[in-house]
Amino acid sequence: MQYRKWVYISLSTLFILLFVNTVFLYKTDIYSVAHPERKIFPTAFHQRFMIVEYLKKHFNEYDTLLFGSSRVQFINPQHIPDAKAYNLTIAEGIPQEYLLMLKYLLSLGMKQKLVLVGLDNFTFNISFAQHQAALETKSHYLLTGEPKLKFYGNFFFRKPTKRDFQDIKNREKGLNLYKMHYDIIYHQKKAFAHQKYSQPKPDAPIYNDPTTWHGNALQSSLKAIRKIKELCDKNSIKVIFFINPIQHTSYDAMMKDKTNRMLFGEFKKELAKITDYYDFTKPNAISKDNRNWLETSHFIPKIGDLILKTIFNDKVYVKDFGIHVKQTKEKK
């Protein structure tokens, strides 16, 4: 009898603790998967989830999509000519994620005339599995087919971290660290019209710290790019691929790494077998001038405008910036 009482008390206590833990995580919701439209983001931010939540309600307002990593957050979609464009910038975005989003939006009945895809010097490094394993970069369950309960369970049936408690402190201080990102998702016209950024002096030490990645996801990324191209062709959508510019310090670090240098060369060679693309990666006056960069990864808005101008006029305005690489015929 005493044993049963002990088991009952233990299980009841465990249940209460789990319940309190879940309620705490739901209320703090640092990834904003329970409250995707709230305007205060003091600690974390789940772009991939929130973009899908927004577009499933507003997809019919756009006919052009710009896919890309956080680098394309400085490309103003309103400057894309003759388009009602939406910028789907996501941190460290990769082709597999763009493909899933494109498939989903087409399944909703979205009528698109143009898709732009910004690629990066980490496109061949990061795998989809890596992103699925991390809460901040997991794709929306509507894209992957993951059971809804399992998806939310990852966020609310887990052990709290320091970040969860930090969120409470940041809210008390009134911090809103991701307001710009919220506006980019929900109010793009306003966000890009009043885009603000802080830029160090050109000789600041931050420009000597390269942004690098490692890993080999070359084949899976190329496969996803090919499927994006095929999907667009099948639906009579014009698709334009481009590789984002690389700041000189990060470019030098990539080229000094034997594996990354080989992957980068192979990536561009194989990409040309799939599609035309615009290459902004070659060292040039833009990449070498720190005044064009926020650090060693993100370019400033005027470079985003130059990228669009180069692509849509099909003309090089700065030597070696935006070379139009024509598709090569694959040998049978």
C-alpha positions as CSV (number, residue, x, y, z in Angstrom):
1,M,0.0,0.0,0.0
2,Q,2.8,2.3,0.9
3,Y,4.5,1.5,-2.4
4,R,1.4,2.4,-4.4
5,K,1.2,5.7,-2.5
6,W,4.8,6.5,-3.3
7,V,4.3,5.7,-7.0
8,Y,1.2,7.9,-7.1
9,I,2.9,10.8,-5.5
10,S,6.0,10.4,-7.7
11,L,3.9,10.3,-10.9
12,S,1.7,13.1,-9.9
13,T,4.7,15.3,-9.0
14,L,6.4,14.4,-12.4
15,F,3.2,15.3,-14.3
16,I,2.9,18.6,-12.5
17,L,6.5,19.4,-13.2
18,L,6.1,18.5,-16.9
19,F,2.9,20.5,-17.1
20,V,4.5,23.6,-15.6
21,N,7.6,23.2,-17.8
22,T,5.4,23.0,-20.9
23,V,3.3,26.0,-19.9
24,F,6.5,28.0,-19.2
25,L,8.0,27.2,-22.6
26,Y,4.6,27.9,-24.3
27,K,4.3,31.3,-22.6
28,T,7.9,32.4,-23.2
29,D,7.8,30.9,-26.7
30,I,11.2,32.2,-27.7
31,Y,11.0,30.8,-31.2
32,S,7.5,32.3,-31.8
33,V,5.9,29.2,-33.1
34,A,2.9,29.5,-30.8
35,H,2.5,33.2,-31.3
36,P,4.0,33.9,-34.8
37,E,2.5,37.4,-35.1
38,R,3.5,38.9,-31.8
39,K,5.7,42.0,-32.3
40,I,8.2,41.6,-29.5
41,F,11.2,39.3,-30.1
42,P,13.8,39.8,-27.3
43,T,15.8,36.6,-27.6
44,A,15.1,34.3,-30.7
45,F,13.2,34.3,-33.9
46,H,11.9,31.6,-36.2
47,Q,11.9,33.1,-39.7
48,R,11.1,29.8,-41.5
49,F,8.0,29.3,-39.5
50,M,6.7,32.8,-39.6
51,I,7.2,33.3,-43.3
52,V,5.0,30.3,-44.1
53,E,2.4,31.5,-41.6
54,Y,2.3,34.9,-43.3
55,L,2.3,33.7,-46.9
56,K,-0.4,31.0,-46.5
57,K,-2.7,34.0,-45.8
58,H,-1.2,36.5,-48.3
59,F,0.2,34.5,-51.1
60,N,-2.2,36.0,-53.7
61,E,-0.8,39.4,-53.1
62,Y,2.5,38.5,-54.8
63,D,3.6,37.3,-58.3
64,T,7.4,37.3,-57.7
65,L,9.5,35.6,-55.0
66,L,13.0,36.3,-53.9
67,F,14.6,33.3,-52.1
68,G,17.9,33.7,-50.2
69,S,19.9,33.7,-47.0
70,S,20.1,36.7,-44.6
71,R,22.3,38.4,-47.2
72,V,19.3,39.1,-49.5
73,Q,17.6,40.9,-46.6
74,F,19.4,43.9,-48.2
75,I,17.8,43.4,-51.6
76,N,14.7,45.5,-51.8
77,P,11.9,43.5,-53.4
78,Q,10.1,46.7,-54.4
79,H,13.0,47.5,-56.7
80,I,12.4,44.3,-58.8
81,P,10.9,45.8,-62.0
82,D,7.3,45.1,-63.0
83,A,6.7,42.8,-60.0
84,K,4.7,42.4,-56.9
85,A,7.6,40.8,-55.1
86,Y,8.1,39.3,-51.7
87,N,11.6,38.7,-50.1
88,L,11.8,35.3,-48.3
89,T,15.1,36.0,-46.7
90,I,16.0,33.3,-44.0
91,A,19.2,33.1,-42.0
92,E,21.6,30.6,-43.6
93,G,19.0,29.6,-46.2
94,I,19.8,26.7,-48.5
95,P,18.2,25.4,-51.8
96,Q,16.4,22.5,-50.1
97,E,14.4,25.0,-48.0
98,Y,13.6,27.2,-51.0
99,L,12.3,24.1,-52.9
100,L,10.0,23.1,-50.1
101,M,8.6,26.7,-49.8
102,L,8.1,26.9,-53.5
103,K,6.3,23.6,-53.7
104,Y,4.0,24.6,-50.8
105,L,3.1,28.0,-52.3
106,L,2.3,26.5,-55.7
107,S,0.1,23.9,-54.0
108,L,-1.9,26.8,-52.5
109,G,-2.5,28.1,-56.0
110,M,-0.1,31.0,-56.0
111,K,0.3,32.5,-59.5
112,Q,4.0,33.3,-60.0
113,K,5.7,34.8,-63.0
114,L,9.2,35.1,-61.6
115,V,11.4,33.4,-59.0
116,L,14.9,34.7,-58.0
117,V,17.2,32.4,-56.0
118,G,20.2,33.8,-54.2
119,L,22.9,31.2,-53.6
120,D,26.0,31.5,-51.3
121,N,29.5,30.3,-50.6
122,F,27.9,28.0,-47.9
123,T,25.3,26.5,-50.2
124,F,27.5,23.5,-50.7
125,N,28.5,23.2,-47.0
126,I,25.2,23.0,-45.1
127,S,22.8,20.1,-45.3
128,F,19.1,20.1,-44.8
129,A,19.4,17.5,-42.0
130,Q,21.6,20.0,-40.1
131,H,18.9,22.6,-40.1
132,Q,16.2,20.1,-39.3
133,A,18.1,19.1,-36.1
134,A,18.1,22.7,-34.8
135,L,15.0,24.4,-33.4
136,E,15.8,27.8,-34.9
137,T,16.2,26.4,-38.4
138,K,13.6,23.6,-38.6
139,S,11.2,23.9,-41.5
140,H,7.5,24.4,-41.0
141,Y,5.6,21.1,-40.6
142,L,3.4,22.1,-43.5
143,L,6.4,21.9,-45.7
144,T,8.0,18.7,-44.4
145,G,4.9,16.7,-43.6
146,E,6.1,16.2,-40.0
147,P,3.2,15.5,-37.6
148,K,2.0,18.7,-36.0
149,L,2.2,17.3,-32.5
150,K,5.8,16.1,-33.0
151,F,6.8,19.5,-34.5
152,Y,5.4,21.5,-31.6
153,G,6.7,18.9,-29.1
154,N,10.2,19.8,-30.2
155,F,9.7,23.3,-28.9
156,F,7.5,22.8,-25.8
157,F,8.4,19.3,-24.5
158,R,12.0,19.9,-23.8
159,K,14.4,21.0,-21.1
160,P,14.5,24.8,-20.7
161,T,17.8,26.5,-21.5
162,K,19.5,29.7,-20.3
163,R,18.0,31.4,-23.4
164,D,14.5,30.8,-22.2
165,F,15.2,32.5,-18.9
166,Q,17.1,35.3,-20.7
167,D,14.0,36.0,-22.7
168,I,12.1,36.9,-19.5
169,K,14.9,39.4,-18.5
170,N,15.0,40.9,-22.0
171,R,11.3,41.4,-22.0
172,E,11.5,43.2,-18.6
173,K,14.1,45.5,-20.1
174,G,11.8,46.2,-23.1
175,L,14.2,44.8,-25.6
176,N,13.0,44.0,-29.1
177,L,16.1,42.6,-30.9
178,Y,14.3,41.3,-34.0
179,K,11.9,44.1,-34.8
180,M,13.5,44.7,-38.2
181,H,13.0,41.0,-39.1
182,Y,9.4,41.1,-38.0
183,D,8.8,44.0,-40.3
184,I,10.6,42.3,-43.2
185,I,8.1,39.4,-42.9
186,Y,4.9,41.2,-42.1
187,H,5.4,44.8,-43.4
188,Q,8.0,44.6,-46.2
189,K,7.1,47.9,-47.9
190,K,7.6,49.8,-44.6
191,A,10.7,47.7,-43.6
192,F,12.6,48.3,-46.8
193,A,11.6,52.0,-47.0
194,H,13.1,52.6,-43.6
195,Q,15.8,50.0,-43.4
196,K,18.5,51.0,-40.9
197,Y,21.8,49.4,-40.1
198,S,24.9,50.1,-38.1
199,Q,28.2,50.1,-40.1
200,P,31.7,50.0,-38.5
201,K,34.5,52.2,-39.9
202,P,36.3,50.6,-42.9
203,D,39.4,49.8,-40.9
204,A,37.5,48.1,-38.0
205,P,38.9,44.8,-36.8
206,I,35.6,43.1,-37.6
207,Y,36.5,43.2,-41.3
208,N,39.5,40.9,-40.6
209,D,37.4,38.1,-39.1
210,P,36.3,35.9,-42.0
211,T,32.8,34.2,-42.0
212,T,33.4,30.5,-42.9
213,W,31.6,27.2,-43.1
214,H,32.6,23.6,-43.4
215,G,30.9,20.4,-44.6
216,N,30.0,18.8,-47.9
217,A,26.4,19.1,-49.0
218,L,27.3,19.7,-52.7
219,Q,25.2,17.0,-54.3
220,S,22.0,17.5,-52.2
221,S,22.2,21.2,-52.9
222,L,22.7,20.7,-56.6
223,K,19.8,18.3,-56.7
224,A,17.5,20.8,-55.0
225,I,18.6,23.5,-57.4
226,R,17.8,21.3,-60.4
227,K,14.3,20.5,-58.9
228,I,13.6,24.2,-58.4
229,K,14.5,24.8,-62.1
230,E,12.3,21.9,-63.2
231,L,9.4,23.0,-61.1
232,C,9.6,26.6,-62.4
233,D,9.8,25.4,-66.0
234,K,6.9,23.0,-65.5
235,N,4.8,25.9,-64.2
236,S,6.0,28.5,-66.8
237,I,7.7,30.5,-64.2
238,K,10.9,32.4,-65.1
239,V,13.6,31.6,-62.7
240,I,16.9,33.5,-62.2
241,F,19.7,32.2,-60.0
242,F,22.6,34.3,-58.7
243,I,25.5,33.8,-56.3
244,N,25.8,36.5,-53.7
245,P,29.0,38.6,-53.5
246,I,31.6,37.5,-50.9
247,Q,33.5,40.0,-48.8
248,H,37.3,39.8,-49.6
249,T,38.4,38.5,-46.1
250,S,35.8,35.6,-46.3
251,Y,36.7,34.9,-49.9
252,D,40.4,34.6,-49.1
253,A,39.7,32.3,-46.2
254,M,37.5,30.1,-48.4
255,M,40.1,29.8,-51.1
256,K,42.8,29.0,-48.6
257,D,40.8,26.0,-47.4
258,K,41.6,23.2,-49.8
259,T,38.2,21.4,-49.4
260,N,36.1,24.6,-49.7
261,R,38.1,25.8,-52.7
262,M,37.4,22.5,-54.4
263,L,33.7,22.4,-53.5
264,F,33.3,26.1,-54.6
265,G,34.8,25.4,-58.0
266,E,32.8,22.2,-58.5
267,F,29.6,23.9,-57.4
268,K,29.9,26.6,-60.0
269,K,30.8,24.2,-62.7
270,E,27.9,21.9,-61.9
271,L,25.5,24.8,-61.5
272,A,26.2,25.9,-65.0
273,K,25.1,22.5,-66.3
274,I,21.7,23.1,-64.7
275,T,21.0,26.7,-65.5
276,D,22.3,30.2,-66.4
277,Y,23.3,32.2,-63.4
278,Y,24.8,35.5,-62.4
279,D,28.1,35.3,-60.5
280,F,28.9,38.1,-58.1
281,T,31.6,36.2,-56.2
282,K,34.7,37.1,-58.2
283,P,37.1,39.5,-56.3
284,N,36.3,43.0,-57.5
285,A,36.1,46.6,-56.4
286,I,32.8,45.9,-54.5
287,S,34.1,42.9,-52.5
288,K,37.4,44.6,-51.6
289,D,35.9,47.8,-50.3
290,N,34.8,47.4,-46.6
291,R,32.4,50.4,-47.0
292,N,30.1,48.1,-48.9
293,W,29.9,45.6,-46.0
294,L,28.4,45.5,-42.5
295,E,31.0,42.8,-41.6
296,T,32.5,40.0,-43.6
297,S,29.2,38.4,-44.7
298,H,26.4,41.0,-45.3
299,F,26.5,43.7,-48.0
300,I,24.7,47.0,-47.6
301,P,21.4,47.9,-49.4
302,K,23.1,49.9,-52.3
303,I,24.9,46.7,-53.3
304,G,21.5,44.9,-53.3
305,D,20.2,47.5,-55.7
306,L,23.3,47.0,-57.9
307,I,22.7,43.3,-58.0
308,L,19.2,43.8,-59.3
309,K,20.3,46.4,-61.8
310,T,23.0,44.1,-63.1
311,I,20.6,41.2,-63.4
312,F,17.6,43.0,-65.0
313,N,19.6,45.0,-67.4
314,D,21.9,42.0,-68.1
315,K,24.9,44.4,-68.0
316,V,28.0,44.6,-65.8
317,Y,28.4,48.0,-64.2
318,V,31.4,47.2,-62.0
319,K,34.1,45.0,-63.5
320,D,33.7,41.3,-62.6
321,F,30.6,42.0,-60.5
322,G,27.7,40.0,-61.9
323,I,29.1,37.9,-64.7
324,H,26.3,36.2,-66.6
325,V,27.3,32.5,-66.8
326,K,25.5,30.7,-69.6
327,Q,24.3,27.2,-69.2
328,T,26.6,24.6,-70.6
329,K,25.4,21.5,-72.4
330,E,25.8,18.3,-70.4
331,K,27.6,15.5,-72.1
332,K,25.5,12.5,-72.6
